[in-house]
Amino acid sequence: MNRKVGLFLLIFFSYLIWLYLAIYESSINDWWTVKDITYKTEDTIEVGVSNVKFIVGTISFILGGTVLYLLIRKRR
């Protein structure tokens, strides 16, 4: 039981750290960002969060956590 809780907390906090870094600390050119250009003119750029990139990142963390959970479960 303690391994399950520890794994859940590790994946959850890793996800939150990725989400913070992907939204606030990344640039548009980074591969791991969720930022997307929504409107662009000659002198201004409006940046928003891409729903597709956000969902892909969330699913990858869920699948990664599931795989790690299955590996821990098989090890016993």
PDB file as gemmi writes it, atoms N, CA and C in Angstrom:
CRYST1    1.000    1.000    1.000  90.00  90.00  90.00 P 1                      
ATOM      1  N   MET A   1       0.821  -1.197   0.000  1.00  0.00           N  
ATOM      2  CA  MET A   1       0.000   0.000   0.000  1.00  0.00           C  
ATOM      3  C   MET A   1       0.862   1.257   0.000  1.00  0.00           C  
ATOM      4  N   ASN A   2       1.948   1.256   0.736  1.00  0.00           N  
ATOM      5  CA  ASN A   2       2.799   2.441   0.789  1.00  0.00           C  
ATOM      6  C   ASN A   2       3.470   2.720  -0.551  1.00  0.00           C  
ATOM      7  N   ARG A   3       3.800   1.660  -1.293  1.00  0.00           N  
ATOM      8  CA  ARG A   3       4.401   1.862  -2.609  1.00  0.00           C  
ATOM      9  C   ARG A   3       3.411   2.488  -3.579  1.00  0.00           C  
ATOM     10  N   LYS A   4       2.156   2.076  -3.492  1.00  0.00           N  
ATOM     11  CA  LYS A   4       1.131   2.649  -4.366  1.00  0.00           C  
ATOM     12  C   LYS A   4       0.948   4.135  -4.100  1.00  0.00           C  
ATOM     13  N   VAL A   5       0.874   4.481  -2.824  1.00  0.00           N  
ATOM     14  CA  VAL A   5       0.692   5.892  -2.456  1.00  0.00           C  
ATOM     15  C   VAL A   5       1.918   6.695  -2.863  1.00  0.00           C  
ATOM     16  N   GLY A   6       3.099   6.155  -2.618  1.00  0.00           N  
ATOM     17  CA  GLY A   6       4.331   6.852  -2.995  1.00  0.00           C  
ATOM     18  C   GLY A   6       4.433   7.050  -4.496  1.00  0.00           C  
ATOM     19  N   LEU A   7       4.080   6.029  -5.257  1.00  0.00           N  
ATOM     20  CA  LEU A   7       4.105   6.145  -6.716  1.00  0.00           C  
ATOM     21  C   LEU A   7       3.088   7.166  -7.203  1.00  0.00           C  
ATOM     22  N   PHE A   8       1.890   7.137  -6.621  1.00  0.00           N  
ATOM     23  CA  PHE A   8       0.864   8.115  -7.002  1.00  0.00           C  
ATOM     24  C   PHE A   8       1.346   9.540  -6.718  1.00  0.00           C  
ATOM     25  N   LEU A   9       1.925   9.766  -5.547  1.00  0.00           N  
ATOM     26  CA  LEU A   9       2.408  11.099  -5.204  1.00  0.00           C  
ATOM     27  C   LEU A   9       3.557  11.532  -6.112  1.00  0.00           C  
ATOM     28  N   LEU A  10       4.448  10.599  -6.444  1.00  0.00           N  
ATOM     29  CA  LEU A  10       5.558  10.924  -7.338  1.00  0.00           C  
ATOM     30  C   LEU A  10       5.050  11.340  -8.713  1.00  0.00           C  
ATOM     31  N   ILE A  11       4.144  10.568  -9.273  1.00  0.00           N  
ATOM     32  CA  ILE A  11       3.606  10.886 -10.595  1.00  0.00           C  
ATOM     33  C   ILE A  11       2.787  12.172 -10.552  1.00  0.00           C  
ATOM     34  N   PHE A  12       1.985  12.348  -9.510  1.00  0.00           N  
ATOM     35  CA  PHE A  12       1.140  13.534  -9.402  1.00  0.00           C  
ATOM     36  C   PHE A  12       1.974  14.809  -9.289  1.00  0.00           C  
ATOM     37  N   PHE A  13       2.992  14.800  -8.423  1.00  0.00           N  
ATOM     38  CA  PHE A  13       3.813  16.001  -8.281  1.00  0.00           C  
ATOM     39  C   PHE A  13       4.699  16.232  -9.505  1.00  0.00           C  
ATOM     40  N   SER A  14       5.136  15.160 -10.150  1.00  0.00           N  
ATOM     41  CA  SER A  14       5.876  15.322 -11.402  1.00  0.00           C  
ATOM     42  C   SER A  14       4.994  15.958 -12.473  1.00  0.00           C  
ATOM     43  N   TYR A  15       3.736  15.536 -12.520  1.00  0.00           N  
ATOM     44  CA  TYR A  15       2.783  16.112 -13.466  1.00  0.00           C  
ATOM     45  C   TYR A  15       2.561  17.599 -13.175  1.00  0.00           C  
ATOM     46  N   LEU A  16       2.387  17.948 -11.925  1.00  0.00           N  
ATOM     47  CA  LEU A  16       2.177  19.353 -11.580  1.00  0.00           C  
ATOM     48  C   LEU A  16       3.393  20.206 -11.905  1.00  0.00           C  
ATOM     49  N   ILE A  17       4.595  19.679 -11.665  1.00  0.00           N  
ATOM     50  CA  ILE A  17       5.815  20.419 -12.001  1.00  0.00           C  
ATOM     51  C   ILE A  17       5.919  20.598 -13.507  1.00  0.00           C  
ATOM     52  N   TRP A  18       5.649  19.525 -14.278  1.00  0.00           N  
ATOM     53  CA  TRP A  18       5.681  19.642 -15.738  1.00  0.00           C  
ATOM     54  C   TRP A  18       4.667  20.672 -16.216  1.00  0.00           C  
ATOM     55  N   LEU A  19       3.473  20.628 -15.659  1.00  0.00           N  
ATOM     56  CA  LEU A  19       2.435  21.552 -16.091  1.00  0.00           C  
ATOM     57  C   LEU A  19       2.820  22.995 -15.819  1.00  0.00           C  
ATOM     58  N   TYR A  20       3.379  23.269 -14.642  1.00  0.00           N  
ATOM     59  CA  TYR A  20       3.834  24.624 -14.324  1.00  0.00           C  
ATOM     60  C   TYR A  20       4.929  25.067 -15.285  1.00  0.00           C  
ATOM     61  N   LEU A  21       5.930  24.210 -15.486  1.00  0.00           N  
ATOM     62  CA  LEU A  21       7.032  24.572 -16.374  1.00  0.00           C  
ATOM     63  C   LEU A  21       6.577  24.709 -17.823  1.00  0.00           C  
ATOM     64  N   ALA A  22       5.647  23.874 -18.239  1.00  0.00           N  
ATOM     65  CA  ALA A  22       5.183  23.910 -19.630  1.00  0.00           C  
ATOM     66  C   ALA A  22       4.336  25.141 -19.916  1.00  0.00           C  
ATOM     67  N   ILE A  23       3.661  25.669 -18.909  1.00  0.00           N  
ATOM     68  CA  ILE A  23       2.818  26.837 -19.136  1.00  0.00           C  
ATOM     69  C   ILE A  23       3.572  28.139 -18.890  1.00  0.00           C  
ATOM     70  N   TYR A  24       4.285  28.226 -17.775  1.00  0.00           N  
ATOM     71  CA  TYR A  24       4.841  29.517 -17.369  1.00  0.00           C  
ATOM     72  C   TYR A  24       6.320  29.714 -17.689  1.00  0.00           C  
ATOM     73  N   GLU A  25       7.113  28.684 -17.694  1.00  0.00           N  
ATOM     74  CA  GLU A  25       8.557  28.853 -17.814  1.00  0.00           C  
ATOM     75  C   GLU A  25       9.121  28.470 -19.169  1.00  0.00           C  
ATOM     76  N   SER A  26       8.311  28.019 -20.088  1.00  0.00           N  
ATOM     77  CA  SER A  26       8.823  27.574 -21.383  1.00  0.00           C  
ATOM     78  C   SER A  26       8.574  28.626 -22.454  1.00  0.00           C  
ATOM     79  N   SER A  27       9.286  28.469 -23.547  1.00  0.00           N  
ATOM     80  CA  SER A  27       9.033  29.329 -24.704  1.00  0.00           C  
ATOM     81  C   SER A  27       8.256  28.521 -25.744  1.00  0.00           C  
ATOM     82  N   ILE A  28       7.836  29.179 -26.772  1.00  0.00           N  
ATOM     83  CA  ILE A  28       7.037  28.513 -27.800  1.00  0.00           C  
ATOM     84  C   ILE A  28       7.871  27.491 -28.572  1.00  0.00           C  
ATOM     85  N   ASN A  29       9.181  27.669 -28.608  1.00  0.00           N  
ATOM     86  CA  ASN A  29      10.051  26.776 -29.376  1.00  0.00           C  
ATOM     87  C   ASN A  29      10.411  25.492 -28.643  1.00  0.00           C  
ATOM     88  N   ASP A  30      10.113  25.378 -27.355  1.00  0.00           N  
ATOM     89  CA  ASP A  30      10.426  24.160 -26.605  1.00  0.00           C  
ATOM     90  C   ASP A  30       9.494  23.032 -27.013  1.00  0.00           C  
ATOM     91  N   TRP A  31      10.006  21.808 -27.062  1.00  0.00           N  
ATOM     92  CA  TRP A  31       9.198  20.674 -27.505  1.00  0.00           C  
ATOM     93  C   TRP A  31       8.223  20.218 -26.436  1.00  0.00           C  
ATOM     94  N   TRP A  32       8.474  20.517 -25.179  1.00  0.00           N  
ATOM     95  CA  TRP A  32       7.643  20.019 -24.085  1.00  0.00           C  
ATOM     96  C   TRP A  32       6.626  21.056 -23.611  1.00  0.00           C  
ATOM     97  N   THR A  33       6.506  22.151 -24.303  1.00  0.00           N  
ATOM     98  CA  THR A  33       5.598  23.208 -23.892  1.00  0.00           C  
ATOM     99  C   THR A  33       4.161  22.920 -24.322  1.00  0.00           C  
ATOM    100  N   VAL A  34       3.220  23.595 -23.685  1.00  0.00           N  
ATOM    101  CA  VAL A  34       1.817  23.512 -24.107  1.00  0.00           C  
ATOM    102  C   VAL A  34       1.350  24.843 -24.682  1.00  0.00           C  
ATOM    103  N   LYS A  35       2.275  25.768 -24.864  1.00  0.00           N  
ATOM    104  CA  LYS A  35       1.930  27.068 -25.427  1.00  0.00           C  
ATOM    105  C   LYS A  35       1.708  26.967 -26.927  1.00  0.00           C  
ATOM    106  N   ASP A  36       0.813  27.832 -27.402  1.00  0.00           N  
ATOM    107  CA  ASP A  36       0.496  27.865 -28.827  1.00  0.00           C  
ATOM    108  C   ASP A  36       0.180  29.299 -29.207  1.00  0.00           C  
ATOM    109  N   ILE A  37       0.570  29.706 -30.389  1.00  0.00           N  
ATOM    110  CA  ILE A  37       0.268  31.053 -30.865  1.00  0.00           C  
ATOM    111  C   ILE A  37      -1.179  31.078 -31.334  1.00  0.00           C  
ATOM    112  N   THR A  38      -2.002  31.917 -30.696  1.00  0.00           N  
ATOM    113  CA  THR A  38      -3.406  31.994 -31.071  1.00  0.00           C  
ATOM    114  C   THR A  38      -3.680  33.140 -32.036  1.00  0.00           C  
ATOM    115  N   TYR A  39      -2.903  34.214 -31.932  1.00  0.00           N  
ATOM    116  CA  TYR A  39      -3.114  35.373 -32.806  1.00  0.00           C  
ATOM    117  C   TYR A  39      -1.773  36.065 -33.007  1.00  0.00           C  
ATOM    118  N   LYS A  40      -1.461  36.406 -34.245  1.00  0.00           N  
ATOM    119  CA  LYS A  40      -0.171  37.016 -34.537  1.00  0.00           C  
ATOM    120  C   LYS A  40      -0.341  38.134 -35.555  1.00  0.00           C  
ATOM    121  N   THR A  41       0.213  39.296 -35.231  1.00  0.00           N  
ATOM    122  CA  THR A  41       0.294  40.403 -36.182  1.00  0.00           C  
ATOM    123  C   THR A  41       1.759  40.796 -36.295  1.00  0.00           C  
ATOM    124  N   GLU A  42       2.021  41.897 -36.966  1.00  0.00           N  
ATOM    125  CA  GLU A  42       3.405  42.334 -37.147  1.00  0.00           C  
ATOM    126  C   GLU A  42       4.070  42.728 -35.837  1.00  0.00           C  
ATOM    127  N   ASP A  43       3.307  43.317 -34.920  1.00  0.00           N  
ATOM    128  CA  ASP A  43       3.923  43.815 -33.688  1.00  0.00           C  
ATOM    129  C   ASP A  43       3.441  43.120 -32.416  1.00  0.00           C  
ATOM    130  N   THR A  44       2.447  42.274 -32.480  1.00  0.00           N  
ATOM    131  CA  THR A  44       1.966  41.581 -31.277  1.00  0.00           C  
ATOM    132  C   THR A  44       1.785  40.089 -31.536  1.00  0.00           C  
ATOM    133  N   ILE A  45       1.952  39.340 -30.468  1.00  0.00           N  
ATOM    134  CA  ILE A  45       1.708  37.899 -30.507  1.00  0.00           C  
ATOM    135  C   ILE A  45       0.873  37.542 -29.284  1.00  0.00           C  
ATOM    136  N   GLU A  46      -0.218  36.845 -29.508  1.00  0.00           N  
ATOM    137  CA  GLU A  46      -1.049  36.364 -28.409  1.00  0.00           C  
ATOM    138  C   GLU A  46      -0.802  34.868 -28.250  1.00  0.00           C  
ATOM    139  N   VAL A  47      -0.425  34.477 -27.039  1.00  0.00           N  
ATOM    140  CA  VAL A  47      -0.074  33.085 -26.764  1.00  0.00           C  
ATOM    141  C   VAL A  47      -1.115  32.495 -25.830  1.00  0.00           C  
ATOM    142  N   GLY A  48      -1.542  31.263 -26.119  1.00  0.00           N  
ATOM    143  CA  GLY A  48      -2.495  30.555 -25.274  1.00  0.00           C  
ATOM    144  C   GLY A  48      -2.034  29.126 -25.043  1.00  0.00           C  
ATOM    145  N   VAL A  49      -2.825  28.386 -24.303  1.00  0.00           N  
ATOM    146  CA  VAL A  49      -2.523  26.991 -24.007  1.00  0.00           C  
ATOM    147  C   VAL A  49      -3.236  26.110 -25.026  1.00  0.00           C  
ATOM    148  N   SER A  50      -2.484  25.234 -25.649  1.00  0.00           N  
ATOM    149  CA  SER A  50      -3.040  24.308 -26.634  1.00  0.00           C  
ATOM    150  C   SER A  50      -3.700  23.138 -25.908  1.00  0.00           C  
ATOM    151  N   ASN A  51      -4.971  22.914 -26.179  1.00  0.00           N  
ATOM    152  CA  ASN A  51      -5.695  21.825 -25.523  1.00  0.00           C  
ATOM    153  C   ASN A  51      -5.160  20.461 -25.941  1.00  0.00           C  
ATOM    154  N   VAL A  52      -4.755  20.328 -27.183  1.00  0.00           N  
ATOM    155  CA  VAL A  52      -4.252  19.043 -27.681  1.00  0.00           C  
ATOM    156  C   VAL A  52      -2.949  18.673 -26.973  1.00  0.00           C  
ATOM    157  N   LYS A  53      -2.022  19.612 -26.878  1.00  0.00           N  
ATOM    158  CA  LYS A  53      -0.756  19.344 -26.197  1.00  0.00           C  
ATOM    159  C   LYS A  53      -0.978  19.050 -24.717  1.00  0.00           C  
ATOM    160  N   PHE A  54      -1.915  19.750 -24.097  1.00  0.00           N  
ATOM    161  CA  PHE A  54      -2.230  19.517 -22.693  1.00  0.00           C  
ATOM    162  C   PHE A  54      -2.782  18.104 -22.487  1.00  0.00           C  
ATOM    163  N   ILE A  55      -3.689  17.675 -23.354  1.00  0.00           N  
ATOM    164  CA  ILE A  55      -4.295  16.340 -23.232  1.00  0.00           C  
ATOM    165  C   ILE A  55      -3.254  15.253 -23.512  1.00  0.00           C  
ATOM    166  N   VAL A  56      -2.390  15.459 -24.500  1.00  0.00           N  
ATOM    167  CA  VAL A  56      -1.351  14.472 -24.802  1.00  0.00           C  
ATOM    168  C   VAL A  56      -0.391  14.331 -23.622  1.00  0.00           C  
ATOM    169  N   GLY A  57      -0.008  15.438 -23.009  1.00  0.00           N  
ATOM    170  CA  GLY A  57       0.864  15.382 -21.833  1.00  0.00           C  
ATOM    171  C   GLY A  57       0.207  14.695 -20.659  1.00  0.00           C  
ATOM    172  N   THR A  58      -1.066  14.968 -20.437  1.00  0.00           N  
ATOM    173  CA  THR A  58      -1.795  14.339 -19.344  1.00  0.00           C  
ATOM    174  C   THR A  58      -1.914  12.837 -19.564  1.00  0.00           C  
ATOM    175  N   ILE A  59      -2.232  12.432 -20.778  1.00  0.00           N  
ATOM    176  CA  ILE A  59      -2.352  11.005 -21.079  1.00  0.00           C  
ATOM    177  C   ILE A  59      -1.010  10.306 -20.939  1.00  0.00           C  
ATOM    178  N   SER A  60       0.071  10.978 -21.326  1.00  0.00           N  
ATOM    179  CA  SER A  60       1.385  10.345 -21.198  1.00  0.00           C  
ATOM    180  C   SER A  60       1.758  10.136 -19.732  1.00  0.00           C  
ATOM    181  N   PHE A  61       1.411  11.069 -18.855  1.00  0.00           N  
ATOM    182  CA  PHE A  61       1.677  10.874 -17.439  1.00  0.00           C  
ATOM    183  C   PHE A  61       0.797   9.766 -16.864  1.00  0.00           C  
ATOM    184  N   ILE A  62      -0.440   9.682 -17.290  1.00  0.00           N  
ATOM    185  CA  ILE A  62      -1.327   8.612 -16.813  1.00  0.00           C  
ATOM    186  C   ILE A  62      -0.802   7.244 -17.264  1.00  0.00           C  
ATOM    187  N   LEU A  63      -0.402   7.134 -18.521  1.00  0.00           N  
ATOM    188  CA  LEU A  63       0.129   5.867 -19.019  1.00  0.00           C  
ATOM    189  C   LEU A  63       1.454   5.512 -18.351  1.00  0.00           C  
ATOM    190  N   GLY A  64       2.298   6.493 -18.143  1.00  0.00           N  
ATOM    191  CA  GLY A  64       3.567   6.241 -17.451  1.00  0.00           C  
ATOM    192  C   GLY A  64       3.349   5.772 -16.026  1.00  0.00           C  
ATOM    193  N   GLY A  65       2.411   6.393 -15.332  1.00  0.00           N  
ATOM    194  CA  GLY A  65       2.088   5.967 -13.972  1.00  0.00           C  
ATOM    195  C   GLY A  65       1.488   4.572 -13.942  1.00  0.00           C  
ATOM    196  N   THR A  66       0.672   4.246 -14.927  1.00  0.00           N  
ATOM    197  CA  THR A  66       0.072   2.912 -14.994  1.00  0.00           C  
ATOM    198  C   THR A  66       1.136   1.855 -15.240  1.00  0.00           C  
ATOM    199  N   VAL A  67       2.061   2.132 -16.145  1.00  0.00           N  
ATOM    200  CA  VAL A  67       3.140   1.181 -16.424  1.00  0.00           C  
ATOM    201  C   VAL A  67       4.009   0.978 -15.185  1.00  0.00           C  
ATOM    202  N   LEU A  68       4.357   2.055 -14.500  1.00  0.00           N  
ATOM    203  CA  LEU A  68       5.148   1.917 -13.275  1.00  0.00           C  
ATOM    204  C   LEU A  68       4.385   1.160 -12.198  1.00  0.00           C  
ATOM    205  N   TYR A  69       3.090   1.387 -12.095  1.00  0.00           N  
ATOM    206  CA  TYR A  69       2.280   0.653 -11.124  1.00  0.00           C  
ATOM    207  C   TYR A  69       2.267  -0.837 -11.437  1.00  0.00           C  
ATOM    208  N   LEU A  70       2.124  -1.186 -12.715  1.00  0.00           N  
ATOM    209  CA  LEU A  70       2.126  -2.597 -13.095  1.00  0.00           C  
ATOM    210  C   LEU A  70       3.488  -3.240 -12.867  1.00  0.00           C  
ATOM    211  N   LEU A  71       4.566  -2.484 -13.083  1.00  0.00           N  
ATOM    212  CA  LEU A  71       5.899  -3.018 -12.812  1.00  0.00           C  
ATOM    213  C   LEU A  71       6.126  -3.256 -11.323  1.00  0.00           C  
ATOM    214  N   ILE A  72       5.649  -2.358 -10.499  1.00  0.00           N  
ATOM    215  CA  ILE A  72       5.775  -2.528  -9.050  1.00  0.00           C  
ATOM    216  C   ILE A  72       4.922  -3.691  -8.580  1.00  0.00           C  
ATOM    217  N   ARG A  73       3.738  -3.835  -9.143  1.00  0.00           N  
ATOM    218  CA  ARG A  73       2.837  -4.905  -8.756  1.00  0.00           C  
ATOM    219  C   ARG A  73       3.377  -6.286  -9.150  1.00  0.00           C  
ATOM    220  N   LYS A  74       4.005  -6.383 -10.329  1.00  0.00           N  
ATOM    221  CA  LYS A  74       4.552  -7.657 -10.780  1.00  0.00           C  
ATOM    222  C   LYS A  74       5.775  -8.061  -9.963  1.00  0.00           C  
ATOM    223  N   ARG A  75       6.482  -7.095  -9.446  1.00  0.00           N  
ATOM    224  CA  ARG A  75       7.725  -7.348  -8.725  1.00  0.00           C  
ATOM    225  C   ARG A  75       7.498  -8.124  -7.447  1.00  0.00           C  
ATOM    226  N   ARG A  76       6.334  -7.984  -6.846  1.00  0.00           N  
ATOM    227  CA  ARG A  76       6.051  -8.676  -5.580  1.00  0.00           C  
ATOM    228  C   ARG A  76       5.910 -10.098  -5.742  1.00  0.00           C  
TER     229      ARG A  76                                                      
END                                                                             
